[in-house]
Amino acid sequence: MSVRVLAVGKKHEKWVVDGIDRYEKRLRKPFDATWQLLPHSAREGDAARAEESERILAKVDRSAFLVLLDERGKNVDSPALAATLQGAFDAGRPVVVAIGGAYGVSDEVRGRADFVWSLSKLVFPHQLVRLILAEQLYRAQEIAGGRPYHHV
């Protein structure tokens, strides 16, 4: 079992690749991540949101614990995130993290999500969100394992 990240958008830029690689080298099962980039829609607005949301939902198994990154989601601290992910792993559910496109995701994706997570009330560029996610997965792994990376 691993964390699968579905991200709408272009491939990682070099500076993002370097940052993600830094954390991915440290990740161990079940917190290790695989990335699947889904193409942007050629449409705009609601039509783009609908098309990209369908692409996301098509990649999420029924049994998966879906975490949706969304600025309107719940803002939690790192220990709470670690507990949420560990709870899904303990229940034997594969974890999928979805990052929508520029127009967000449909209510259907939001409704399917088991956990809607906000990194901040601020909106970040998708490339930066990917890097933050990689670091938070590593931090969650360390917290769950009782290791000293996270200082309170």
Secondary structure as UniProt FT lines:
FT   STRAND          3..8
FT   HELIX           14..24
FT   TURN            25..26
FT   TURN            29..30
FT   STRAND          33..38
FT   HELIX           45..58
FT   TURN            62..63
FT   STRAND          65..75
FT   HELIX           78..90
FT   TURN            91..92
FT   STRAND          95..99
FT   TURN            102..103
FT   HELIX           107..112
FT   STRAND          115..118
FT   HELIX           126..144
FT   TURN            145..146
FT   TURN            148..149
//
